[in-house]
Amino acid sequence: MMWPFYLMAFVAILSTVRVVTNANPVHALLSLIVSLLAVAGIFMIVGAPFAGALEIIVYAGAIMVLFVFVVMMLNLGQHTVEQERKWLTSSAWAYPALMSFLLGLALVWMLGSDYTAAGITLGKEIIGPKAVGQALFTHYLLLVEVAAMLLLAALVAAFHLGKREPSAEEEKE
């Protein structure tokens, strides 16, 4: 009866491996989005819908948009335009579409059934935003501040890594 959890865990692990092993940055980003959606589904299964919603909004939404902008900011020239045409093939989208379908299937099944595992009802005790906020800003305040500093450092590093000096030909134009 725990097949939705294991299915989402399998999708998350497989997608994360594809993120690390894929040489194409856009394909890696698509796999990362699928992985983050699977982790959000796992949060929802174990009774933390607020954490699952935050996972989707913050990571699969905002952070992925930031990553796409970084990839676009690199702007590698005409070779990049030809490569983007190759990315729009159906084979590039087949894997993320299949994994997203499996996640959707597990979520629809979870929402339509009274899911229990080992006598414990999963997903019935709701952890609300107030409890999350109180935990984050009392017991884990130092960790929240450290995470904020790491994200700021990553943003500055991404900007400097993505910034390039114009070539002599580009300056003439």
N, C-alpha and C positions, 0 to 999 in steps of 0.2 A: 504493500500500500504506500510505500514511500517513493514510488517511481517518479513523481514530479520533481522531488528534491534531487534525486540522483540524475535525472535527465538534465536539470539546470546546472548541476555541478559538472556533468560531463561536457555540456556546451561551454561553460565558463573555462574549464581547463583546456579544451581543444582550441577555443578561440584565443586564449592567452598564449598558447604555444604558437599559433599562427601569427600572432602579433610579433613575437620575438624572432621567428624564423623567416618571415616574409621580407623580401628585399624591396618591394614596392611600397612606398610610404602611404599611399592612398588605400591600398588593400589592407595594410596593417591597421590603419585607422578604422576601417570598416569592421575588421575583426575585433578591435578594441571596443567599439560601440556595442557589438553583440555580447562580448564578455561582460561589460558593465550592465547591460540589460539582464543577463543571466544572474549576476550577483544581486541585482535589485529584486528579481523574482525569488531568490533564496531568502532575502530579507522578508519578503511578504509571506512566504510559506511559514517561517518560524515565528511570526507574530509581531513583526516590526514594520508595519506598512508605512509609517512616517520615514523610517530610515530608507526603505525601498524607494519612496517617492523622492527623497533627497538625492539618492543615488542616480535616479533618472534625470532629475532637474539639473543638479550640479555637475555630475561627471559626464553622463551620456549627452547632456545638452551643452552646458557652458564650456566645459573643458575641451570637449571635442571640437566645438566651434573655434576655440583658441588654437588648437592643433592644426585645424584646416587652414586658418589664417597664416600660421607659421609656414606651412607647406607652400601656400600661395605666395607668401612674402619672399621666399627664396627665388622665385621667378628665374628659372634656369634657361630661358630662351626658346628658340624654335624647336629644339629637341624635346622640350617639355610639352609643347603643343601636340606633337606627333604621338608622344607617349600617352597623353590624356585621351586621345582618340582610341587607343588600344584598350584603355581602362573601361570604356563605355560598352564593351562587349558583354554578352550575356554570361559568359564564363566567369567574368570578374564579379558578378553580382549573385551567382548561383549559390555559393557557400553562405554568405550572410543571409540570403533570403531563406535558405533551408533551415539554418539555425534559428532564425527569428520565428519561422513557422513552428518549430518544435517548442520554443519558449511559449508562444501563444497557445499552442495545444495544451501544454501543462497548466498554464494559468487559467484557461477556460475550464479545464477539468477541476482545478482546485476551487474555483469560484462556485461551481455547480454541485459540489459534493460536501459531505460532512467529513472532512479528512481527519483521521486519527492515526497515530503511530505509537505502538507499544502502550496503549491505554491512555496516552496523553493527547489531548486535543491541541493540535498546532494551529496557530493563527487565530485563536479565539480571544486571547488576552492582548489588548491593544496597548501599546506603549505610545503615549501622546507626545506632542511637541513640548509641552510644559516639563514633563519628566526628562526628556532629552536635554532641553536647555538648562535645567537645574543641574543635571549631572555634568554637562560640559563646562559650565561656568562656575562650578564649585569644586568638585573633586578633580576635574581634569583641566583646570584653567591654564596651568603651565604648558600642558601638551597642546592646547588650542593655540596659544601664543607661539610656540615653537613651530607648529604647522603653518601658521600665518607667515612667519619669517622665512621658512623654507619655500613656500609658494612665491613670496616676493623675490627671493634670490633666483628661483627658477625662471620667473618672468623676465628679470633683468638679463640673465644668462641667455635665454632664448632670443631676446632682442639683439644682443651683441653677436650671437652666433649667426643669426639670420641677416644681419646688416652686412652689406658688402660695398666696397668702394667701386664707383663706376669706372669702366675701362676707358681708355683714351678715345675709342671710337664713339662711345656713348656720350662723352663730354663734348665732342664736336657737334653732335646733333642738338 
